[in-house]
């Protein structure tokens, strides 16, 4: 079995790699953080897998296309698109303005959305050339969206926007690609106990361990679930909040600790 994972240096990407690592499994691992990526690869090798790490930024469109063309080999069974970043608002400016920095917004969208698309299309191209297996599938693709994509959250505007676009894109394409033998899964989860959220300066409701998140993600992907959600109560609450008039929802959101300037690292 040949499996591709981006964002494999830490967090959910590393968790998936370690969960899947066993004899007979080849893991094509990618991340722009070299040290973390190599650590993941070593641990996967120790578990009997064949790990092939590649240091690469998902924003490099041609680089990703070239890497995937090679990494796919004779067959690519599964792809987990986990590369992404998060962040919050900067401190309030002297004139009272609270607004994400333009460069940070562009970086967020380029990494979370464009970087994922730079992976998605080459993976689809590789899988569509493969024969269907005994499950009538050419391959499985799982993409990390977020519960943040269900709300217009003033604490993380560009993160919410990028994840909303990803979820809508994956779910909207799932039917037609499924008919072609490529299963698509969008993961819309809440807070997962990874290094990415450890610097948050507020309580994180519904926080789940990386191990639990990985188990849910892998189970949903294998079952060809179009949208994996957890925790369910947080997702349901977010969907209901999004039905409210924007001004009313905003009145509640701006009171939350996570929506305050510098509540999340601005990097």
KEKE-166580 format. One record per residue: residue in one letter; x negated, y negated, z of N, C-alpha, C, O in turn. Coordinates in pm, whole numbers, plus 50000, padded with zeros to 5 digits. Atoms other than C-alpha are relative to their C-alpha. Layout:
<rs>
R,A,X,Y,Z,X,Y,Z,X,Y,Z,X,Y,Z
...
</rs>
This chain:
<rs>
R,X,49915,50120,50000,50000,50000,50000,49912,49876,50000,49813,49869,50073
R,X,50076,50124,50012,49872,49655,49906,50089,49884,50043,50196,49863,49986
R,X,49919,50107,49940,49997,49357,50111,49920,49870,50002,49803,49869,50039
R,X,50064,50132,50003,49918,48987,50071,50058,49913,50111,50180,49909,50131
R,X,49956,50087,49891,49932,48742,50363,49923,49869,49995,49800,49869,49998
R,X,50065,50129,49986,49861,48370,50364,50019,49949,50143,50108,49994,50215
R,X,49994,50047,49862,49802,48176,50684,49957,50107,50099,50007,50114,50211
R,X,50037,49881,49923,49629,48487,50817,49898,49975,50110,49862,50068,50182
R,X,50102,50028,49900,49378,48310,51042,50054,49996,50141,49978,50010,50237
R,X,49943,50013,49865,49621,48276,51333,50150,50018,49993,50208,50035,49886
R,X,49855,50004,49991,49979,48285,51452,50072,50118,49937,50028,50232,49949
R,X,49917,49895,50058,50245,48479,51265,49925,50073,49890,49939,50195,49878
R,X,50076,49935,50106,50015,48547,50969,49905,50105,50057,49900,50217,50007
R,X,50089,49902,49936,49756,48713,51193,50080,50113,50064,50042,50230,50054
R,X,49918,49899,49936,50029,48892,51387,50051,50104,49901,50050,50224,49931
R,X,49953,49908,50103,50171,49043,51069,49888,50089,49950,49906,50209,49930
R,X,50114,49923,50049,49828,49149,50949,49965,50113,50098,49943,50226,50057
R,X,50035,49900,49900,49752,49330,51276,50109,50106,50014,50079,50223,50038
R,X,49889,49904,49992,50097,49492,51284,49997,50099,49884,50031,50216,49900
R,X,49999,49918,50121,50054,49625,50932,49870,50077,49977,49865,50168,49895
R,X,50132,49940,50022,49688,49726,50960,49996,50145,50045,50018,50176,50162
R,X,50015,49857,49971,49642,50102,50938,49931,50065,49881,49923,50004,49774
R,X,50062,49932,50113,49461,50357,50721,50094,50010,49880,50213,50038,49896
R,X,49921,49994,50122,49582,50349,50362,50061,49868,49959,50125,49859,49854
R,X,49944,50133,50030,49680,49982,50374,49889,49903,49963,49791,49890,50037
R,X,50092,50107,50039,49492,49711,50185,50067,49867,50031,50181,49843,49992
R,X,49946,50130,49960,49541,49361,50325,49922,49890,49931,49803,49872,49955
R,X,50059,50113,50068,49471,49064,50102,50032,49876,50084,50145,49828,50084
R,X,49978,50105,49901,49425,48785,50357,49942,49868,49953,49832,49862,49897
R,X,50044,50132,50046,49399,48414,50287,50029,49894,50106,50133,49897,50172
R,X,49982,50115,49913,49351,48101,50496,49886,49904,49972,49781,49944,49920
R,X,50110,50096,50020,49147,47782,50482,49909,49992,50123,49804,49928,50117
R,X,50081,49999,49877,49015,47839,50839,49916,50127,49999,49966,50236,50028
R,X,50085,49884,50023,48719,48068,50782,49980,50086,50125,49995,50208,50118
R,X,50029,49921,49880,48637,48172,51141,50119,50085,50042,50103,50205,50068
R,X,49881,49926,49960,48992,48271,51229,50035,50109,49901,50077,50218,49940
R,X,49969,49902,50103,49039,48450,50899,49909,50122,50012,49955,50236,50003
R,X,50095,49888,49988,48725,48659,50942,50028,50083,50125,50009,50205,50124
R,X,49965,49926,49879,48831,48751,51295,50120,50091,49974,50121,50206,50017
R,X,49884,49917,50035,49167,48873,51165,49957,50119,49916,50000,50232,49941
R,X,50045,49892,50089,48996,49075,50893,49923,50107,50076,49944,50226,50053
R,X,50077,49902,49922,48755,49240,51139,50093,50087,50084,50076,50209,50091
R,X,49908,49923,49916,49037,49341,51370,50084,50097,49917,50114,50208,49961
R,X,49925,49912,50088,49235,49484,51079,49915,50119,49956,49963,50232,49951
R,X,50092,49892,50038,48932,49684,50964,49983,50100,50114,49976,50221,50091
R,X,50015,49912,49883,48892,49820,51317,50119,50093,50017,50106,50200,50076
R,X,49880,49917,49991,49246,49955,51293,50014,50094,49881,50114,50166,49869
R,X,50001,49906,50110,49160,50144,50978,50046,49946,49866,50041,50018,49766
R,X,49956,50060,50126,49293,49907,50714,49880,49953,49918,49767,49947,49968
R,X,50102,50061,50086,49097,49767,50421,50038,49853,49983,50125,49820,49902
R,X,49968,50142,50003,49101,49390,50476,49907,49926,49906,49785,49943,49910
R,X,50078,50080,50095,48988,49152,50201,50031,49853,50026,50131,49802,49977
R,X,49973,50141,49968,48961,48795,50336,49952,49906,49890,49848,49928,49829
R,X,50037,50103,50096,48954,48493,50105,50026,49864,50062,50139,49832,50099
R,X,49986,50135,49945,48889,48142,50233,50046,49907,49889,49973,49881,49793
R,X,49940,50079,50107,49119,47920,50030,50115,49919,50057,50190,49967,50142
R,X,49890,50087,49961,49357,47630,50078,50118,50023,49906,50102,50017,49784
R,X,49882,49973,50083,49711,47707,49958,50037,49883,49910,50111,49902,49813
R,X,49971,50116,50085,49727,47355,49812,49924,50003,49868,49953,49926,49777
R,X,50080,49986,50121,49472,47462,49549,50077,50090,49902,50068,50212,49910
R,X,49911,49925,50088,49713,47566,49274,49926,50101,49913,49963,50218,49908
R,X,50073,49909,50089,49461,47714,49031,49926,50105,50081,49918,50222,50042
R,X,50070,49905,49914,49261,47872,49312,50091,50111,50048,50052,50227,50050
R,X,49904,49900,49953,49570,48047,49446,50040,50094,49886,50051,50215,49906
R,X,49962,49917,50114,49669,48169,49099,49889,50100,49967,49917,50217,49941
R,X,50113,49912,50031,49321,48311,49036,49985,50108,50107,49961,50225,50076
R,X,50015,49904,49891,49305,48475,49379,50108,50108,49993,50077,50227,50004
R,X,49890,49904,50002,49648,48639,49351,49990,50094,49880,50023,50212,49891
R,X,50017,49914,50118,49575,48767,49000,49904,50114,50030,49922,50225,49981
R,X,50096,49896,49962,49281,48957,49148,50052,50084,50116,50043,50207,50115
R,X,49956,49930,49879,49433,49043,49487,50115,50096,49973,50128,50197,50042
R,X,49886,49913,50029,49744,49197,49332,49957,50139,49956,50028,50237,49981
R,X,50050,49871,50044,49535,49473,49180,50099,50072,49910,50167,50009,49829
R,X,49908,49923,50081,49733,49754,49023,50144,49985,50047,50238,49998,49968
R,X,49865,50019,49948,50029,49692,49253,49996,49916,50127,49909,49935,50212
R,X,49984,50081,49879,50133,49434,49513,50136,50032,50059,50239,49997,50001
R,X,49875,49951,49942,50394,49581,49745,50076,49893,50079,50198,49883,50070
R,X,49936,50100,49914,50459,49294,49986,49914,49875,50006,49792,49882,49997
R,X,50072,50126,49983,50367,48928,50026,50069,49919,50110,50190,49897,50105
R,X,49949,50083,49892,50408,48721,50342,49937,49862,49989,49816,49847,50005
R,X,50049,50135,50024,50378,48348,50278,50015,49920,50130,50121,49862,50157
R,X,49996,50056,49864,50290,48211,50623,49924,49869,50015,49932,49805,50120
R,X,50081,50121,49987,50058,47917,50550,50089,49879,50022,50185,49857,49948
R,X,49921,50119,49973,50195,47598,50700,49945,49921,50117,49865,49973,50195
R,X,50042,50087,49891,50141,47309,50939,50123,49934,50061,50230,49932,50000
R,X,49892,50073,49935,50355,47116,51184,49944,49874,50064,49824,49848,50056
R,X,50045,50123,49936,50339,46790,51374,50118,49908,50028,50228,49928,49977
R,X,49893,50091,49962,50538,46507,51521,49971,49856,49963,49904,49828,49864
R,X,50010,50143,50028,50551,46131,51536,49875,49941,50066,49833,49987,50172
R,X,50111,50070,49937,50258,45900,51603,50051,49909,50111,50172,49890,50123
R,X,49955,50096,49898,50266,45656,51898,50070,49881,49936,50047,49849,49819
R,X,49926,50118,50049,50494,45355,51861,49903,49889,49962,49808,49860,50035
R,X,50086,50109,50047,50335,45074,51661,50025,49873,50082,50123,49866,50157
R,X,49988,50124,49924,50284,44725,51805,50131,49927,49972,50185,49859,50060
R,X,49875,50067,50034,50591,44599,51621,50122,50085,50033,50235,50049,49998
R,X,49890,49915,49958,50801,44883,51763,50040,50107,49900,50128,50188,49929
R,X,49965,49902,50103,50812,45091,51443,49949,50139,50039,49836,50155,50085
R,X,50039,49859,49982,50808,45470,51482,50025,50069,49868,50139,50090,49828
R,X,49989,49940,50133,50736,45636,51149,49880,50091,49978,49767,50056,50012
R,X,50111,49912,50034,50530,45933,51036,49903,49929,49905,49943,49854,49817
R,X,50099,50057,50091,50206,45832,50870,50020,50056,49860,50046,50175,49843
R,X,49978,49956,50137,50235,45847,50493,49911,50117,49962,49958,50213,49902
R,X,50091,49892,50037,49928,46065,50453,50039,50131,50067,50024,50239,50009
R,X,49957,49879,49931,50061,46306,50714,50123,50060,49935,50135,50182,49924
R,X,49881,49952,50070,50395,46330,50536,49960,50073,49872,50010,50182,49844
R,X,50044,49938,50125,50223,46405,50206,49927,50131,50026,49945,50228,49952
R,X,50071,49877,49964,49997,46662,50372,50099,50110,50040,50083,50226,50003
R,X,49901,49903,49954,50298,46830,50535,50075,50061,49881,50090,50183,49873
R,X,49926,49953,50116,50492,46855,50209,49910,50080,49906,49952,50182,49851
R,X,50093,49930,50089,50187,46958,50008,49967,50139,50053,49957,50235,49976
R,X,50037,49871,49941,50100,47237,50251,50120,50093,50010,50117,50205,49960
R,X,49885,49913,49972,50440,47369,50354,50082,50035,49878,50126,50149,49863
R,X,49916,49976,50117,50626,47332,50028,49918,50034,49876,49930,50143,49821
R,X,50078,49976,50122,50383,47296,49738,49904,50116,50017,49887,50197,49926
R,X,50093,49889,49975,50131,47534,49897,50071,50134,49993,50015,50231,49942
R,X,49924,49875,50007,50400,47798,49933,50038,50032,49856,50032,50147,49814
R,X,49967,49978,50140,50511,47751,49573,49878,50042,49920,49889,50121,49826
R,X,50124,49959,50066,50148,47783,49465,49971,50149,50021,49900,50211,49942
R,X,50014,49857,49972,50161,48130,49619,50116,50078,49938,50096,50184,49880
R,X,49878,49930,50042,50517,48224,49529,49999,50037,49851,50022,50152,49816
R,X,49988,49973,50143,50502,48192,49151,49897,50102,49950,49935,50190,49872
R,X,50093,49895,50042,50178,48391,49098,50038,50138,50055,50018,50239,49988
R,X,49957,49872,49944,50313,48662,49332,50116,50057,49919,50117,50176,49887
R,X,49889,49954,50083,50638,48681,49135,49950,50051,49865,49995,50155,49816
R,X,50054,49959,50129,50443,48699,48811,49932,50135,50007,49943,50217,49916
R,X,50066,49870,49982,50238,48988,48947,50102,50111,50020,50089,50218,49962
R,X,49903,49895,49968,50537,49178,49082,50091,50034,49883,50131,50150,49868
R,X,49906,49973,50110,50756,49142,48773,49940,50093,49895,50013,50150,49814
R,X,50066,49910,50094,50499,49340,48575,49989,50143,50052,49943,50232,49981
R,X,50011,49869,49936,50519,49634,48815,50126,50084,49975,50233,50030,49950
R,X,49885,49911,50010,50745,49937,48788,50073,50002,50133,50013,49978,50238
R,X,49922,49986,49878,51024,49982,49038,49958,50126,50075,49924,50228,50015
R,X,50035,49884,49919,50951,50214,49328,50124,50083,50030,50228,50064,49969
R,X,49886,49913,49971,51177,50478,49483,50113,49927,50071,50222,49983,50088
R,X,49893,50084,49945,51373,50195,49652,50058,49908,49894,50139,49820,49924
R,X,49957,50083,50113,51433,50041,49309,49946,49858,50011,50007,49763,49962
R,X,50062,50130,49980,51201,49754,49405,49866,49990,49929,49791,50087,49919
R,X,50133,50030,50051,50907,49593,49235,49912,49941,50110,49789,49952,50104
R,X,50078,50057,49890,50804,49416,49555,50088,49918,50092,50204,49891,50063
R,X,49930,50081,49900,50903,49215,49860,49921,49872,50027,49798,49874,50036
R,X,50063,50127,49966,50832,48848,49932,50072,49941,50121,50195,49930,50120
R,X,49945,50062,49880,50885,48690,50275,49935,49864,50020,49813,49851,50016
R,X,50047,50137,49987,50855,48315,50330,50039,49943,50136,50153,49960,50180
R,X,49973,50061,49870,50827,48129,50662,50065,49863,49983,49998,49767,49947
R,X,49932,50129,49991,51090,47855,50681,50008,49964,50148,49909,49984,50220
R,X,49989,50037,49858,51221,47732,51019,50142,49958,50031,50216,49912,49944
R,X,49872,50054,49955,51530,47652,51222,50002,49848,49981,50109,49788,49967
R,X,50008,50144,50022,51406,47293,51180,50056,49960,49864,50095,49845,49844
R,X,49946,50029,50132,51520,47318,50819,50151,49986,49998,50208,49944,49897
R,X,49854,50012,49993,51882,47326,50936,50045,49866,50053,50165,49837,50054
R,X,49962,50126,49936,51873,46982,51098,49916,49884,49946,49805,49904,49896
R,X,50074,50122,50034,51770,46624,51021,49938,49950,50130,49989,49856,50193
R,X,50053,50027,49867,51546,46609,51323,49904,49882,49999,49802,49887,49930
R,X,50084,50120,50004,51395,46265,51394,49862,50018,50062,49776,49931,50047
R,X,50133,49976,49943,51102,46419,51584,49902,50058,49901,49781,50045,49917
R,X,50086,49936,50100,50971,46606,51279,50063,49987,49860,50097,50088,49799
R,X,49928,50018,50127,51121,46454,50963,49941,50077,49882,50014,50146,49811
R,X,50057,49935,50118,50875,46585,50704,49992,50151,50018,50004,50225,49919
R,X,50000,49857,49975,50846,46928,50868,50140,50057,49972,50153,50158,49904
R,X,49862,49956,50025,51226,46963,50868,50031,50001,49850,50092,50094,49799
R,X,49973,50010,50144,51241,46850,50506,49931,50111,49923,49991,50173,49834
R,X,50076,49897,50073,50971,47090,50389,50060,50138,50023,50069,50218,49929
R,X,49946,49868,49970,51127,47389,50565,50142,50016,49945,50181,50126,49906
R,X,49868,49995,50061,51478,47302,50446,49989,50034,49852,50064,50116,49800
R,X,50019,49974,50143,51354,47298,50088,49958,50145,49976,50006,50209,49882
R,X,50045,49861,50016,51177,47633,50131,50116,50098,50017,50135,50187,49934
R,X,49890,49908,49974,51479,47805,50282,50101,49998,49887,50143,50104,49839
R,X,49901,50011,50108,51718,47675,50017,49946,50063,49871,50019,50131,49799
R,X,50061,49947,50122,51479,47768,49738,49998,50152,50001,50034,50215,49902
R,X,50011,49854,49992,51425,48124,49859,50138,50066,49998,50160,50161,49923
R,X,49868,49938,49995,51788,48201,49944,50073,49983,49867,50144,50074,49824
R,X,49932,50024,50128,51914,48047,49619,49948,50090,49889,50023,50124,49797
R,X,50059,49915,50104,51677,48261,49413,50011,50149,50032,49979,50233,49948
R,X,50004,49861,49954,51729,48582,49613,50085,50094,49915,50044,50207,49888
R,X,49910,49912,50075,52020,48718,49411,49942,50040,49865,49935,50158,49833
R,X,50049,49969,50135,51870,48690,49064,49868,50076,50005,49848,50169,49928
R,X,50125,49926,49991,51523,48802,49168,50024,50140,50055,49956,50236,50018
R,X,49965,49867,49950,51681,49086,49362,50047,50091,49889,50014,50210,49888
R,X,49956,49921,50115,51848,49202,49043,49882,50045,49914,49889,50146,49844
R,X,50121,49965,50076,51500,49206,48889,49906,50089,50080,49798,50125,50033
R,X,50081,49907,49921,51367,49423,49170,49904,49934,50096,49817,50000,50150
R,X,50088,50071,49906,51198,49154,49382,50085,49946,50113,50169,49859,50093
R,X,49922,50039,49882,51339,49114,49732,49941,49873,50063,49820,49864,50084
R,X,50042,50125,49937,51324,48766,49888,50059,49989,50139,50177,50018,50160
R,X,49956,50021,49863,51346,48692,50261,49949,49866,50049,49830,49836,50039
R,X,50036,50127,49938,51351,48350,50427,50011,50016,50151,50112,50066,50201
R,X,50000,49988,49855,51258,48337,50796,50025,49863,50062,49945,49771,50046
R,X,49964,50125,49932,51432,48062,50995,50002,50027,50150,50104,50066,50206
R,X,50011,49971,49857,51310,48096,51351,49973,49872,50078,49944,49766,50022
R,X,50029,50111,49912,51267,47870,51648,49854,50000,50040,49767,50030,49958
R,X,50139,50008,49953,50954,47828,51860,49941,50140,50020,50001,50226,50085
R,X,50075,49875,49982,50703,48112,51842,49870,49966,50072,49805,49867,50039
R,X,50114,50029,49913,50423,48130,52098,49868,50021,49926,49800,50121,49946
R,X,50124,49997,50077,50133,48058,51862,49916,49876,50033,49962,49785,50102
R,X,50088,50114,49976,49839,47820,51869,50059,49871,49944,50028,49763,49994
R,X,49945,50119,50065,50036,47583,51645,50092,49921,50092,50105,49800,50078
R,X,49905,50069,49914,50289,47503,51919,49948,49979,50142,50014,49914,50223
R,X,50049,50008,49862,50072,47529,52230,49971,49858,50045,49969,49829,50165
R,X,50030,50138,49964,49990,47158,52215,50125,49913,50014,50115,49794,50043
R,X,49877,50078,49983,50355,47052,52224,50015,49956,50145,49987,50034,50237
R,X,49993,50058,49866,50420,46827,52523,50143,49999,50052,50188,49898,50107
R,X,49862,49991,49955,50772,46945,52603,50037,50147,50014,49971,50234,49958
R,X,49950,49863,49986,50965,47255,52705,50057,50046,49866,50123,49969,49796
R,X,49955,49947,50128,51039,47479,52407,50107,50106,50022,50074,50221,50054
R,X,49891,49904,49976,51382,47646,52438,49995,50117,49903,49970,50099,49784
R,X,49994,49883,50086,51408,47999,52306,49865,50048,49952,49857,50124,49854
R,X,50135,49959,50041,51030,48047,52283,49989,50152,50001,50024,50216,50100
R,X,50019,49856,50009,50952,48401,52165,49853,50030,49977,49779,49946,49925
R,X,50140,49959,50018,50623,48590,52163,49973,50025,49852,50064,50050,49773
R,X,50038,49970,50138,50431,48638,51841,50037,50143,49965,50081,50171,49854
R,X,49970,49858,50024,50480,49014,51878,50147,50020,49967,50181,50094,49874
R,X,49857,49987,50028,50859,48981,51893,50035,49939,49865,50112,49997,49789
R,X,49973,50065,50128,50864,48739,51601,49957,50088,49884,50030,50103,49786
R,X,50053,49914,50106,50650,48970,51390,50090,50121,49978,50118,50158,49864
R,X,49912,49883,50011,50874,49268,51465,50129,49964,49929,50176,50039,49843
R,X,49875,50043,50064,51186,49074,51365,49979,49969,49851,50061,50004,49767
R,X,50030,50038,50138,51024,48939,51049,49977,50123,49914,50030,50134,49803
R,X,50030,49880,50077,50893,49275,50937,50125,50085,49980,50148,50138,49872
R,X,49876,49921,50012,51222,49453,51011,50094,49939,49897,50152,50011,49815
R,X,49912,50065,50096,51420,49195,50815,49950,50012,49858,50028,50031,49765
R,X,50058,49989,50134,51181,49206,50521,50019,50141,49944,50054,50156,49827
R,X,49984,49862,50045,51194,49586,50501,50146,50031,49968,50175,50113,49881
R,X,49857,49978,50024,51575,49573,50515,50054,49913,49887,50172,49920,49855
R,X,49963,50091,50108,51581,49314,50235,50102,49896,50046,50191,49858,49971
R,X,49913,50104,49946,51756,49062,50460,49965,49867,49936,49848,49830,49932
R,X,50031,50125,50071,51787,48733,50275,49957,49888,50094,49871,49806,50060
R,X,50040,50103,49903,51763,48515,50584,49989,50065,50138,50088,50114,50192
R,X,50024,49949,49865,51608,48631,50912,50005,49881,50096,49933,49783,50078
R,X,49986,50111,49905,51713,48410,51205,49979,50048,50143,50024,50157,50179
R,X,50013,49974,49856,51612,48405,51571,49938,49876,50066,49858,49805,50005
R,X,49887,49939,49929,51700,48318,51835,50132,49953,49941,50145,49838,49899
R,X,49873,50029,50068,52057,48332,51706,50072,49880,50059,50133,49802,49986
R,X,49927,50111,49937,52196,48086,51960,49943,49865,49960,50017,49768,49947
R,X,50063,50126,50038,51944,47820,51863,50034,49966,49854,50060,49850,49821
R,X,49966,50022,50140,52011,47864,51493,50147,49958,49986,50179,49866,49912
R,X,49859,50035,50006,52388,47856,51546,50024,49858,50050,50098,49782,49988
R,X,49986,50135,49948,52362,47544,51759,49951,49895,49902,50011,49789,49888
R,X,50055,50093,50098,52148,47376,51495,50095,49983,49882,50114,49872,49833
R,X,49907,50009,50112,52395,47459,51220,50123,49919,50038,50175,49840,49958
R,X,49883,50077,49954,52682,47320,51426,49966,49852,50015,50047,49765,49982
R,X,50041,50140,49986,52487,47003,51506,49994,49931,49864,50023,49812,49853
R,X,50013,50060,50131,52431,46949,51137,50135,49968,49937,50142,49897,49836
R,X,49866,50032,50048,52808,46936,51086,50050,49867,50055,50148,49812,50005
R,X,49959,50126,49940,52834,46626,51305,49965,49882,49910,49875,49894,49827
R,X,50042,50121,50071,52826,46275,51158,49855,49968,50036,49818,49979,50153
R,X,50142,50024,49974,52458,46180,51124,49971,49908,50117,49878,49933,50194
R,X,50026,50094,49890,52479,45889,51366,50025,50066,50136,49955,50039,50234
R,X,49970,49932,49875,52634,46108,51634,49891,50102,50034,49847,50111,50148
R,X,50108,49903,49978,52375,46384,51590,49872,49928,50039,49799,49973,50128
R,X,50121,50075,49971,52098,46125,51591,50002,49944,50143,49898,49940,50209
R,X,49988,50051,49864,52228,45977,51917,49953,50104,50101,49889,50071,50201
R,X,50044,49893,49910,52168,46315,52081,49852,50033,49978,49777,50046,50075
R,X,50136,49956,50030,51843,46404,51905,49894,49905,50055,49791,49950,50107
R,X,50105,50094,49961,51654,46084,51988,49977,49998,50151,49879,49939,50198
R,X,50020,49991,49855,51699,46155,52360,49913,50119,50038,49871,50131,50154
R,X,50073,49877,49969,51512,46486,52335,49849,49974,50010,49795,49895,49932
R,X,50145,50019,49984,51149,46506,52455,49921,50026,49873,49823,49957,49844
R,X,50074,49966,50122,51039,46665,52128,50015,49895,49892,49940,49897,49794
R,X,49979,50104,50101,51169,46364,51935,49930,49869,50035,49941,49771,49963
R,X,50065,50124,49957,50962,46110,52126,49866,49981,49928,49802,50080,49891
R,X,50132,50026,50059,50653,45942,51974,49892,50070,50083,49889,50061,50205
R,X,50110,49925,49940,50346,46158,52046,50049,50119,50083,49973,50175,50162
R,X,49951,49882,49931,50571,46436,52180,49937,50127,49946,49917,50224,50019
R,X,50074,49893,50065,50402,46668,51929,49870,49940,49949,49864,49820,49922
R,X,50126,50052,50057,50043,46636,51807,50023,49944,49860,50093,50005,49779
R,X,49988,50063,50132,50020,46403,51509,49881,50034,49911,49883,50010,49791
R,X,50121,49960,50072,49675,46534,51410,49950,49886,49910,49849,49901,49842
</rs>
